[in-house]
Amino acid sequence: MKFKNPFHRDLKPVGINTPEEERAQAPKEGSEPAHAATRTMWGDAWNRLRRNKLAIAAVVWIVFMIIIALTADLWASQMLGSPTAINTATMSSNSRLPPTLEHPFGTDTLGRDVLSRVVYGSRISLAVGVLATAISTVIGLVMGAISAYYGGWIDTLIMRLADIFLAFPYILFVIAMLAVIGPGIQNVFIAIGVLGWPSIARVFRSAILSVKSNDFVDAARSMGASDVRIIARHIFPNSIASIVVYSTMNIGGAILTEASLSYLGMGIIPPDPSWGVMIQDGQAYLASQPWLMIMPGLAILTTVLAFTLLGDGLRDALDVKMKDA
């Protein structure tokens, strides 16, 4: 019979686990490691956005349009021809040609390549959309922040002023302003931007009202922080999500407004290429040469739809109440 020493213990080297212990300590499948990095609101938003296939497709199309617009001088004029120059010697023979390999979108009534004009027109549309939205967003943020933070008669005054702006049909208001200051690309984005602030101010005001009653705002105020610091450092970062969504959708609306103004003769002045001007020039030939209207129309449709889908995807991604799938 073999006796075991009761004071003897099986010892193992420090730091080395048995296979059974390693399997017990291994993290279970699907669980996050303890050392996983803390995710931010924008990180969570990106994780949700990239699972939205329509939003990602919209981002791809917008990036593609931006690249095409920025690099047009490097290839469009050399391969397709100038979007504004008119060759009187060949104008009659090149007028309203159907789509071919040489002219993928055909030619217009003056013999200019339609694809070249669509490409260069994207510069004007994207510039007007971004700049006009930037102007209206800045004005709307300032007015909305002042209105919501101070309240009282200031809130009433700003909101009634916004009601006056919203009472007029937007497109007619822009046309009236352009009739005073004149057409042209600079005046177009100024008119669209200046007259587009009331809706953004209302959205931002609502977001601030839901944030300014939180304890961290009262704590900052009790510590002697100025109103400007409270708005800029505490209220604005917690209210920006709704403005990002609304401004993204507003870019598409500004592009559509510019095309409408150019179609009516109040926007971009020919021979500068504008999608609205191209549609206006081609409407008389819709039955015989439909590409003159279809091509710029598709450019407007896809670009505005892309910004709308991106804004819709951002709305879902930035919703803090939305749970991960």
BALOBA-1460 file (C-alpha; in Angstrom, 3 decimals):
// residues 325
<rec num="1" residu="m" x="0.000" y="0.000" z="0.000"/>
<rec num="2" residu="k" x="1.282" y="3.435" z="-1.018"/>
<rec num="3" residu="f" x="0.620" y="6.380" z="1.300"/>
<rec num="4" residu="k" x="0.311" y="9.972" z="0.022"/>
<rec num="5" residu="n" x="1.957" y="12.773" z="1.967"/>
<rec num="6" residu="p" x="-0.901" y="15.048" z="3.159"/>
<rec num="7" residu="f" x="1.471" y="18.040" z="3.115"/>
<rec num="8" residu="h" x="2.457" y="17.527" z="-0.504"/>
<rec num="9" residu="r" x="0.835" y="19.785" z="-3.142"/>
<rec num="10" residu="d" x="1.087" y="19.567" z="-6.893"/>
<rec num="11" residu="l" x="2.833" y="22.717" z="-7.973"/>
<rec num="12" residu="k" x="2.991" y="24.144" z="-11.470"/>
<rec num="13" residu="p" x="5.063" y="26.979" z="-12.920"/>
<rec num="14" residu="v" x="3.565" y="30.408" z="-12.436"/>
<rec num="15" residu="g" x="1.794" y="31.743" z="-15.543"/>
<rec num="16" residu="i" x="1.271" y="28.379" z="-17.188"/>
<rec num="17" residu="n" x="-2.290" y="27.047" z="-17.295"/>
<rec num="18" residu="t" x="-3.454" y="23.566" z="-17.986"/>
<rec num="19" residu="p" x="-5.467" y="22.961" z="-21.187"/>
<rec num="20" residu="e" x="-8.658" y="22.679" z="-19.125"/>
<rec num="21" residu="e" x="-8.027" y="26.072" z="-17.488"/>
<rec num="22" residu="e" x="-7.247" y="27.711" z="-20.820"/>
<rec num="23" residu="r" x="-10.541" y="26.466" z="-22.274"/>
<rec num="24" residu="a" x="-12.429" y="27.738" z="-19.204"/>
<rec num="25" residu="q" x="-10.791" y="31.176" z="-19.381"/>
<rec num="26" residu="a" x="-11.218" y="31.600" z="-23.151"/>
<rec num="27" residu="p" x="-13.902" y="34.171" z="-24.071"/>
<rec num="28" residu="k" x="-17.123" y="32.740" z="-25.339"/>
<rec num="29" residu="e" x="-18.019" y="33.108" z="-28.988"/>
<rec num="30" residu="g" x="-19.833" y="36.368" z="-29.732"/>
<rec num="31" residu="s" x="-18.738" y="38.113" z="-26.514"/>
<rec num="32" residu="e" x="-16.544" y="41.228" z="-26.575"/>
<rec num="33" residu="p" x="-13.133" y="41.124" z="-24.867"/>
<rec num="34" residu="a" x="-12.755" y="43.022" z="-21.636"/>
<rec num="35" residu="h" x="-10.070" y="45.237" z="-23.132"/>
<rec num="36" residu="a" x="-12.275" y="46.348" z="-26.053"/>
<rec num="37" residu="a" x="-11.954" y="50.035" z="-26.774"/>
<rec num="38" residu="t" x="-14.751" y="52.282" z="-25.624"/>
<rec num="39" residu="r" x="-16.930" y="53.232" z="-28.588"/>
<rec num="40" residu="t" x="-17.989" y="56.816" z="-29.189"/>
<rec num="41" residu="m" x="-21.302" y="58.064" z="-30.513"/>
<rec num="42" residu="w" x="-19.789" y="58.681" z="-33.937"/>
<rec num="43" residu="g" x="-18.173" y="55.233" z="-33.926"/>
<rec num="44" residu="d" x="-21.515" y="53.608" z="-33.194"/>
<rec num="45" residu="a" x="-23.132" y="55.773" z="-35.865"/>
<rec num="46" residu="w" x="-20.581" y="54.638" z="-38.450"/>
<rec num="47" residu="n" x="-21.144" y="50.986" z="-37.529"/>
<rec num="48" residu="r" x="-24.868" y="51.398" z="-38.108"/>
<rec num="49" residu="l" x="-24.433" y="53.498" z="-41.253"/>
<rec num="50" residu="r" x="-22.171" y="51.023" z="-43.016"/>
<rec num="51" residu="r" x="-24.815" y="48.320" z="-42.599"/>
<rec num="52" residu="n" x="-27.291" y="50.508" z="-44.505"/>
<rec num="53" residu="k" x="-26.713" y="49.473" z="-48.117"/>
<rec num="54" residu="l" x="-28.734" y="52.338" z="-49.594"/>
<rec num="55" residu="a" x="-26.801" y="54.916" z="-47.582"/>
<rec num="56" residu="i" x="-23.453" y="53.420" z="-48.592"/>
<rec num="57" residu="a" x="-24.542" y="53.378" z="-52.242"/>
<rec num="58" residu="a" x="-25.487" y="57.054" z="-51.855"/>
<rec num="59" residu="v" x="-22.060" y="57.846" z="-50.388"/>
<rec num="60" residu="v" x="-20.353" y="56.072" z="-53.296"/>
<rec num="61" residu="w" x="-22.378" y="58.036" z="-55.843"/>
<rec num="62" residu="i" x="-21.752" y="61.377" z="-54.095"/>
<rec num="63" residu="v" x="-18.011" y="60.722" z="-53.891"/>
<rec num="64" residu="f" x="-18.033" y="59.710" z="-57.561"/>
<rec num="65" residu="m" x="-19.806" y="62.946" z="-58.528"/>
<rec num="66" residu="i" x="-17.362" y="65.024" z="-56.489"/>
<rec num="67" residu="i" x="-14.360" y="63.340" z="-58.134"/>
<rec num="68" residu="i" x="-15.889" y="63.827" z="-61.589"/>
<rec num="69" residu="a" x="-16.558" y="67.502" z="-60.881"/>
<rec num="70" residu="l" x="-13.092" y="68.197" z="-59.480"/>
<rec num="71" residu="t" x="-11.199" y="66.403" z="-62.251"/>
<rec num="72" residu="a" x="-13.298" y="67.559" z="-65.204"/>
<rec num="73" residu="d" x="-10.549" y="69.854" z="-66.538"/>
<rec num="74" residu="l" x="-8.134" y="66.920" z="-66.733"/>
<rec num="75" residu="w" x="-10.197" y="64.786" z="-69.112"/>
<rec num="76" residu="a" x="-13.667" y="66.073" z="-70.032"/>
<rec num="77" residu="s" x="-12.725" y="68.992" z="-72.262"/>
<rec num="78" residu="q" x="-9.981" y="66.985" z="-74.025"/>
<rec num="79" residu="m" x="-12.041" y="63.828" z="-74.598"/>
<rec num="80" residu="l" x="-15.522" y="65.286" z="-75.068"/>
<rec num="81" residu="g" x="-14.983" y="68.892" z="-76.060"/>
<rec num="82" residu="s" x="-15.649" y="72.229" z="-74.414"/>
<rec num="83" residu="p" x="-19.016" y="72.547" z="-72.663"/>
<rec num="84" residu="t" x="-19.452" y="76.172" z="-73.781"/>
<rec num="85" residu="a" x="-17.482" y="76.689" z="-77.014"/>
<rec num="86" residu="i" x="-19.471" y="76.690" z="-80.269"/>
<rec num="87" residu="n" x="-17.877" y="75.642" z="-83.561"/>
<rec num="88" residu="t" x="-19.875" y="77.505" z="-86.189"/>
<rec num="89" residu="a" x="-18.259" y="75.519" z="-89.019"/>
<rec num="90" residu="t" x="-19.510" y="72.166" z="-87.737"/>
<rec num="91" residu="m" x="-22.506" y="73.305" z="-85.681"/>
<rec num="92" residu="s" x="-25.130" y="72.353" z="-88.256"/>
<rec num="93" residu="s" x="-23.645" y="68.894" z="-88.906"/>
<rec num="94" residu="n" x="-23.114" y="68.142" z="-85.186"/>
<rec num="95" residu="s" x="-26.428" y="69.500" z="-83.966"/>
<rec num="96" residu="r" x="-28.603" y="67.097" z="-81.924"/>
<rec num="97" residu="l" x="-26.631" y="63.953" z="-82.744"/>
<rec num="98" residu="p" x="-27.872" y="60.773" z="-81.008"/>
<rec num="99" residu="p" x="-25.664" y="59.036" z="-78.415"/>
<rec num="100" residu="t" x="-22.594" y="57.402" z="-79.962"/>
<rec num="101" residu="l" x="-19.178" y="56.234" z="-78.795"/>
<rec num="102" residu="e" x="-17.776" y="59.661" z="-79.629"/>
<rec num="103" residu="h" x="-20.644" y="61.449" z="-77.871"/>
<rec num="104" residu="p" x="-22.056" y="59.036" z="-75.237"/>
<rec num="105" residu="f" x="-24.910" y="61.414" z="-74.306"/>
<rec num="106" residu="g" x="-25.338" y="62.901" z="-77.781"/>
<rec num="107" residu="t" x="-25.003" y="66.582" z="-78.684"/>
<rec num="108" residu="d" x="-27.248" y="69.584" z="-78.100"/>
<rec num="109" residu="t" x="-28.738" y="72.076" z="-80.573"/>
<rec num="110" residu="l" x="-25.428" y="73.975" z="-80.838"/>
<rec num="111" residu="g" x="-23.310" y="70.869" z="-81.406"/>
<rec num="112" residu="r" x="-21.869" y="70.741" z="-77.871"/>
<rec num="113" residu="d" x="-21.321" y="67.385" z="-76.174"/>
<rec num="114" residu="v" x="-24.115" y="66.734" z="-73.665"/>
<rec num="115" residu="l" x="-21.943" y="64.564" z="-71.396"/>
<rec num="116" residu="s" x="-19.351" y="67.331" z="-71.159"/>
<rec num="117" residu="r" x="-22.043" y="69.803" z="-70.168"/>
<rec num="118" residu="v" x="-23.500" y="67.372" z="-67.614"/>
<rec num="119" residu="v" x="-20.044" y="66.855" z="-66.076"/>
<rec num="120" residu="y" x="-19.291" y="70.567" z="-65.847"/>
<rec num="121" residu="g" x="-22.842" y="71.231" z="-64.691"/>
<rec num="122" residu="s" x="-22.196" y="68.984" z="-61.695"/>
<rec num="123" residu="r" x="-19.654" y="71.552" z="-60.500"/>
<rec num="124" residu="i" x="-22.296" y="74.272" z="-60.389"/>
<rec num="125" residu="s" x="-24.941" y="72.064" z="-58.811"/>
<rec num="126" residu="l" x="-22.664" y="70.689" z="-56.077"/>
<rec num="127" residu="a" x="-21.159" y="74.127" z="-55.377"/>
<rec num="128" residu="v" x="-24.582" y="75.740" z="-55.055"/>
<rec num="129" residu="g" x="-25.880" y="72.871" z="-52.924"/>
<rec num="130" residu="v" x="-22.957" y="72.926" z="-50.484"/>
<rec num="131" residu="l" x="-22.476" y="76.709" z="-50.257"/>
<rec num="132" residu="a" x="-26.163" y="77.535" z="-50.014"/>
<rec num="133" residu="t" x="-26.654" y="74.897" z="-47.331"/>
<rec num="134" residu="a" x="-23.616" y="76.191" z="-45.439"/>
<rec num="135" residu="i" x="-25.023" y="79.732" z="-45.418"/>
<rec num="136" residu="s" x="-28.491" y="78.668" z="-44.300"/>
<rec num="137" residu="t" x="-27.027" y="76.301" z="-41.684"/>
<rec num="138" residu="v" x="-24.829" y="78.974" z="-40.102"/>
<rec num="139" residu="i" x="-27.693" y="81.487" z="-39.948"/>
<rec num="140" residu="g" x="-30.118" y="78.837" z="-38.698"/>
<rec num="141" residu="l" x="-27.720" y="77.630" z="-35.981"/>
<rec num="142" residu="v" x="-27.156" y="81.134" z="-34.646"/>
<rec num="143" residu="m" x="-30.835" y="82.097" z="-34.701"/>
<rec num="144" residu="g" x="-31.983" y="78.764" z="-33.289"/>
<rec num="145" residu="a" x="-29.402" y="78.805" z="-30.493"/>
<rec num="146" residu="i" x="-30.284" y="82.353" z="-29.424"/>
<rec num="147" residu="s" x="-34.002" y="81.629" z="-29.578"/>
<rec num="148" residu="a" x="-33.885" y="78.413" z="-27.552"/>
<rec num="149" residu="y" x="-31.280" y="79.432" z="-24.984"/>
<rec num="150" residu="y" x="-32.638" y="82.831" z="-23.972"/>
<rec num="151" residu="g" x="-36.352" y="82.200" z="-24.571"/>
<rec num="152" residu="g" x="-38.887" y="84.842" z="-23.642"/>
<rec num="153" residu="w" x="-39.486" y="87.747" z="-26.002"/>
<rec num="154" residu="i" x="-36.294" y="86.910" z="-27.954"/>
<rec num="155" residu="d" x="-37.642" y="83.447" z="-28.723"/>
<rec num="156" residu="t" x="-41.006" y="84.899" z="-29.732"/>
<rec num="157" residu="l" x="-39.418" y="87.523" z="-31.996"/>
<rec num="158" residu="i" x="-37.145" y="85.071" z="-33.836"/>
<rec num="159" residu="m" x="-39.834" y="82.433" z="-34.264"/>
<rec num="160" residu="r" x="-42.351" y="84.963" z="-35.591"/>
<rec num="161" residu="l" x="-39.705" y="86.170" z="-38.033"/>
<rec num="162" residu="a" x="-39.214" y="82.557" z="-39.132"/>
<rec num="163" residu="d" x="-42.983" y="82.224" z="-39.560"/>
<rec num="164" residu="i" x="-42.984" y="85.259" z="-41.873"/>
<rec num="165" residu="f" x="-40.285" y="83.668" z="-44.046"/>
<rec num="166" residu="l" x="-42.076" y="80.329" z="-44.088"/>
<rec num="167" residu="a" x="-45.405" y="81.948" z="-44.966"/>
<rec num="168" residu="f" x="-44.179" y="82.776" z="-48.478"/>
<rec num="169" residu="p" x="-43.729" y="80.006" z="-51.071"/>
<rec num="170" residu="y" x="-39.997" y="79.303" z="-50.969"/>
<rec num="171" residu="i" x="-39.318" y="79.216" z="-54.714"/>
<rec num="172" residu="l" x="-41.298" y="82.421" z="-55.286"/>
<rec num="173" residu="f" x="-39.402" y="84.123" z="-52.474"/>
<rec num="174" residu="v" x="-36.082" y="83.132" z="-54.083"/>
<rec num="175" residu="i" x="-37.262" y="84.348" z="-57.512"/>
<rec num="176" residu="a" x="-38.294" y="87.685" z="-56.000"/>
<rec num="177" residu="m" x="-34.887" y="88.074" z="-54.358"/>
<rec num="178" residu="l" x="-33.065" y="87.190" z="-57.591"/>
<rec num="179" residu="a" x="-35.217" y="89.710" z="-59.450"/>
<rec num="180" residu="v" x="-33.740" y="92.359" z="-57.144"/>
<rec num="181" residu="i" x="-30.089" y="91.254" z="-56.974"/>
<rec num="182" residu="g" x="-29.930" y="89.648" z="-60.449"/>
<rec num="183" residu="p" x="-29.187" y="86.102" z="-61.700"/>
<rec num="184" residu="g" x="-25.807" y="84.367" z="-61.610"/>
<rec num="185" residu="i" x="-24.195" y="81.575" z="-59.631"/>
<rec num="186" residu="q" x="-23.095" y="83.772" z="-56.703"/>
<rec num="187" residu="n" x="-26.497" y="85.377" z="-56.301"/>
<rec num="188" residu="v" x="-28.207" y="81.989" z="-56.589"/>
<rec num="189" residu="f" x="-26.468" y="80.393" z="-53.614"/>
<rec num="190" residu="i" x="-26.764" y="83.625" z="-51.623"/>
<rec num="191" residu="a" x="-30.520" y="83.786" z="-52.224"/>
<rec num="192" residu="i" x="-31.059" y="80.085" z="-51.489"/>
<rec num="193" residu="g" x="-28.856" y="80.236" z="-48.395"/>
<rec num="194" residu="v" x="-30.267" y="83.421" z="-46.888"/>
<rec num="195" residu="l" x="-33.885" y="82.336" z="-47.345"/>
<rec num="196" residu="g" x="-33.368" y="78.758" z="-46.144"/>
<rec num="197" residu="w" x="-32.494" y="79.427" z="-42.493"/>
<rec num="198" residu="p" x="-35.964" y="79.309" z="-40.804"/>
<rec num="199" residu="s" x="-36.448" y="75.543" z="-41.066"/>
<rec num="200" residu="i" x="-32.931" y="74.848" z="-39.759"/>
<rec num="201" residu="a" x="-33.462" y="77.328" z="-36.908"/>
<rec num="202" residu="r" x="-36.634" y="75.511" z="-35.885"/>
<rec num="203" residu="v" x="-34.935" y="72.095" z="-35.946"/>
<rec num="204" residu="f" x="-31.960" y="73.338" z="-33.936"/>
<rec num="205" residu="r" x="-34.212" y="75.177" z="-31.468"/>
<rec num="206" residu="s" x="-36.117" y="71.963" z="-30.746"/>
<rec num="207" residu="a" x="-32.864" y="70.052" z="-30.230"/>
<rec num="208" residu="i" x="-31.507" y="72.704" z="-27.838"/>
<rec num="209" residu="l" x="-34.712" y="72.811" z="-25.799"/>
<rec num="210" residu="s" x="-34.364" y="69.086" z="-25.123"/>
<rec num="211" residu="v" x="-30.710" y="69.473" z="-24.081"/>
<rec num="212" residu="k" x="-30.514" y="72.697" z="-22.087"/>
<rec num="213" residu="s" x="-32.623" y="71.303" z="-19.222"/>
<rec num="214" residu="n" x="-30.025" y="68.628" z="-18.449"/>
<rec num="215" residu="d" x="-27.994" y="68.708" z="-15.249"/>
<rec num="216" residu="f" x="-24.629" y="69.245" z="-16.958"/>
<rec num="217" residu="v" x="-25.860" y="72.567" z="-18.372"/>
<rec num="218" residu="d" x="-26.959" y="73.721" z="-14.909"/>
<rec num="219" residu="a" x="-23.626" y="72.573" z="-13.502"/>
<rec num="220" residu="a" x="-21.686" y="74.572" z="-16.102"/>
<rec num="221" residu="r" x="-23.815" y="77.641" z="-15.403"/>
<rec num="222" residu="s" x="-23.295" y="77.317" z="-11.637"/>
<rec num="223" residu="m" x="-19.514" y="77.163" z="-12.181"/>
<rec num="224" residu="g" x="-19.630" y="80.547" z="-13.872"/>
<rec num="225" residu="a" x="-19.376" y="79.495" z="-17.509"/>
<rec num="226" residu="s" x="-20.464" y="82.164" z="-19.969"/>
<rec num="227" residu="d" x="-23.485" y="81.745" z="-22.220"/>
<rec num="228" residu="v" x="-21.281" y="81.462" z="-25.307"/>
<rec num="229" residu="r" x="-19.180" y="78.724" z="-23.683"/>
<rec num="230" residu="i" x="-22.244" y="76.789" z="-22.527"/>
<rec num="231" residu="i" x="-23.764" y="76.918" z="-26.019"/>
<rec num="232" residu="a" x="-20.508" y="76.093" z="-27.830"/>
<rec num="233" residu="r" x="-19.080" y="73.435" z="-25.466"/>
<rec num="234" residu="h" x="-22.127" y="71.757" z="-23.959"/>
<rec num="235" residu="i" x="-25.331" y="72.394" z="-25.886"/>
<rec num="236" residu="f" x="-24.095" y="72.482" z="-29.484"/>
<rec num="237" residu="p" x="-22.171" y="69.143" z="-29.475"/>
<rec num="238" residu="n" x="-25.196" y="67.365" z="-27.996"/>
<rec num="239" residu="s" x="-27.589" y="68.859" z="-30.565"/>
<rec num="240" residu="i" x="-25.522" y="68.575" z="-33.736"/>
<rec num="241" residu="a" x="-26.840" y="65.176" z="-34.841"/>
<rec num="242" residu="s" x="-30.188" y="66.515" z="-36.041"/>
<rec num="243" residu="i" x="-28.485" y="69.358" z="-37.918"/>
<rec num="244" residu="v" x="-26.126" y="66.951" z="-39.713"/>
<rec num="245" residu="v" x="-29.117" y="64.976" z="-40.955"/>
<rec num="246" residu="y" x="-31.169" y="67.999" z="-41.969"/>
<rec num="247" residu="s" x="-28.255" y="69.771" z="-43.690"/>
<rec num="248" residu="t" x="-27.408" y="66.666" z="-45.714"/>
<rec num="249" residu="m" x="-30.951" y="66.500" z="-47.037"/>
<rec num="250" residu="n" x="-30.906" y="70.264" z="-47.594"/>
<rec num="251" residu="i" x="-28.040" y="69.929" z="-50.086"/>
<rec num="252" residu="g" x="-30.282" y="67.896" z="-52.373"/>
<rec num="253" residu="g" x="-33.058" y="70.459" z="-51.970"/>
<rec num="254" residu="a" x="-30.685" y="73.321" z="-52.855"/>
<rec num="255" residu="i" x="-29.533" y="71.469" z="-55.999"/>
<rec num="256" residu="l" x="-33.147" y="70.983" z="-57.044"/>
<rec num="257" residu="t" x="-33.931" y="74.649" z="-56.365"/>
<rec num="258" residu="e" x="-30.977" y="75.801" z="-58.460"/>
<rec num="259" residu="a" x="-32.083" y="73.573" z="-61.336"/>
<rec num="260" residu="s" x="-35.607" y="74.996" z="-61.104"/>
<rec num="261" residu="l" x="-34.337" y="78.582" z="-61.111"/>
<rec num="262" residu="s" x="-32.058" y="77.930" z="-64.081"/>
<rec num="263" residu="y" x="-34.931" y="76.273" z="-65.935"/>
<rec num="264" residu="l" x="-37.026" y="79.414" z="-65.382"/>
<rec num="265" residu="g" x="-34.183" y="81.669" z="-66.547"/>
<rec num="266" residu="m" x="-33.500" y="83.142" z="-63.085"/>
<rec num="267" residu="g" x="-30.450" y="81.080" z="-62.167"/>
<rec num="268" residu="i" x="-27.270" y="80.262" z="-64.078"/>
<rec num="269" residu="i" x="-26.715" y="82.436" z="-67.125"/>
<rec num="270" residu="p" x="-25.982" y="80.578" z="-70.413"/>
<rec num="271" residu="p" x="-23.622" y="79.468" z="-71.886"/>
<rec num="272" residu="d" x="-22.498" y="78.206" z="-68.457"/>
<rec num="273" residu="p" x="-23.592" y="74.565" z="-68.186"/>
<rec num="274" residu="s" x="-26.408" y="73.992" z="-65.730"/>
<rec num="275" residu="w" x="-28.668" y="70.983" z="-65.519"/>
<rec num="276" residu="g" x="-31.729" y="73.216" z="-65.357"/>
<rec num="277" residu="v" x="-30.649" y="75.195" z="-68.420"/>
<rec num="278" residu="m" x="-30.027" y="71.966" z="-70.330"/>
<rec num="279" residu="i" x="-33.526" y="70.717" z="-69.553"/>
<rec num="280" residu="q" x="-34.999" y="74.040" z="-70.630"/>
<rec num="281" residu="d" x="-33.060" y="73.931" z="-73.929"/>
<rec num="282" residu="g" x="-34.085" y="70.344" z="-74.673"/>
<rec num="283" residu="q" x="-37.771" y="70.446" z="-73.789"/>
<rec num="284" residu="a" x="-38.742" y="71.490" z="-77.331"/>
<rec num="285" residu="y" x="-37.124" y="68.311" z="-78.691"/>
<rec num="286" residu="l" x="-38.489" y="65.820" z="-76.164"/>
<rec num="287" residu="a" x="-40.356" y="63.798" z="-78.795"/>
<rec num="288" residu="s" x="-37.552" y="63.634" z="-81.390"/>
<rec num="289" residu="q" x="-34.322" y="63.929" z="-79.334"/>
<rec num="290" residu="p" x="-35.260" y="62.899" z="-75.783"/>
<rec num="291" residu="w" x="-31.646" y="62.542" z="-74.608"/>
<rec num="292" residu="l" x="-31.387" y="66.339" z="-74.425"/>
<rec num="293" residu="m" x="-33.705" y="66.261" z="-71.402"/>
<rec num="294" residu="i" x="-33.251" y="62.727" z="-70.088"/>
<rec num="295" residu="m" x="-29.495" y="62.958" z="-69.430"/>
<rec num="296" residu="p" x="-29.486" y="66.121" z="-67.270"/>
<rec num="297" residu="g" x="-32.745" y="64.973" z="-65.700"/>
<rec num="298" residu="l" x="-31.130" y="61.706" z="-64.604"/>
<rec num="299" residu="a" x="-28.187" y="63.665" z="-63.204"/>
<rec num="300" residu="i" x="-30.558" y="65.741" z="-61.054"/>
<rec num="301" residu="l" x="-32.567" y="62.685" z="-60.022"/>
<rec num="302" residu="t" x="-29.624" y="60.535" z="-58.944"/>
<rec num="303" residu="t" x="-27.765" y="63.329" z="-57.134"/>
<rec num="304" residu="v" x="-30.761" y="64.609" z="-55.170"/>
<rec num="305" residu="l" x="-31.809" y="61.045" z="-54.366"/>
<rec num="306" residu="a" x="-28.288" y="60.234" z="-53.138"/>
<rec num="307" residu="f" x="-28.275" y="63.129" z="-50.663"/>
<rec num="308" residu="t" x="-31.779" y="62.212" z="-49.503"/>
<rec num="309" residu="l" x="-30.827" y="58.565" z="-48.921"/>
<rec num="310" residu="l" x="-27.639" y="59.603" z="-47.144"/>
<rec num="311" residu="g" x="-29.582" y="61.948" z="-44.875"/>
<rec num="312" residu="d" x="-32.097" y="59.209" z="-44.133"/>
<rec num="313" residu="g" x="-29.277" y="56.799" z="-43.321"/>
<rec num="314" residu="l" x="-27.596" y="59.352" z="-41.056"/>
<rec num="315" residu="r" x="-30.884" y="59.885" z="-39.230"/>
<rec num="316" residu="d" x="-31.073" y="56.176" z="-38.397"/>
<rec num="317" residu="a" x="-27.365" y="55.938" z="-37.596"/>
<rec num="318" residu="l" x="-27.329" y="58.925" z="-35.234"/>
<rec num="319" residu="d" x="-30.447" y="57.854" z="-33.379"/>
<rec num="320" residu="v" x="-29.122" y="57.026" z="-29.900"/>
<rec num="321" residu="k" x="-32.279" y="55.072" z="-29.100"/>
<rec num="322" residu="m" x="-31.713" y="52.730" z="-32.010"/>
<rec num="323" residu="k" x="-30.291" y="49.387" z="-30.924"/>
<rec num="324" residu="d" x="-27.719" y="47.486" z="-32.891"/>
<rec num="325" residu="a" x="-29.124" y="44.630" z="-34.932"/>
